[in-house]
Amino acid sequence: MNSADEVMLVLVVGLLLANLPFVNERLFVVGPRRENKHLGWRLLELVLGCGLCMGLGFLLEANLGQRHPQGWPFYAAMGCLFLTFAFPGFVWRYLRRRRPAATAADEA
């Protein structure tokens, strides 16, 4: 696997991990199912997903050679990129207009 493939892998995994808390009602994907999962759980899953994505990136970078030390601007940019990746899932969960459920009186 060359470095371009590894970068694409990290980006695709980041996109999936960023949107997973908003399209899934289970805690941490495998936990118990919640009817109305609180936003706090979703944000916690988002932070842990960001950490997993960074860990994958660090692992792949160390596999290529010596890992470069990062400063705070890297982590700030990574967090902002992860939040940008999470925007479609957030819109789908909280900002999408839902149609009201049809009742028997409406159908008659």
Phi, psi and omega in degrees: 000126179272175187292329178294321177294323179292322177296316178296323178298314180296320179293317179293317178296320177298319178296318178293314181292331180287328183265343183302319180297336184267342180253003185235137179261000178271150177285123179053039175069324185247354183282190181293149180282134178247141177290310178234088180291129184291151180301328178299319177296319180295319179293322176297317177296325179294316179295317179293323176296321177297318177296319177295320179294317177295321177298319176296318178297317178296320179296315179293324178293320178292331178292329179285329182168213181286133181283133181278131178291141184247147175259185183297328179298328178297313182292324177295317179293321179295318178297318178294321177296320180294320176294324176294319176297329183280350185301316179300320178293321178296316179297317181296322183281316192248335186251354180287136178279125180257142176282142177293149180294138179287138177253170180295327180291327179290327183281337182280000000 
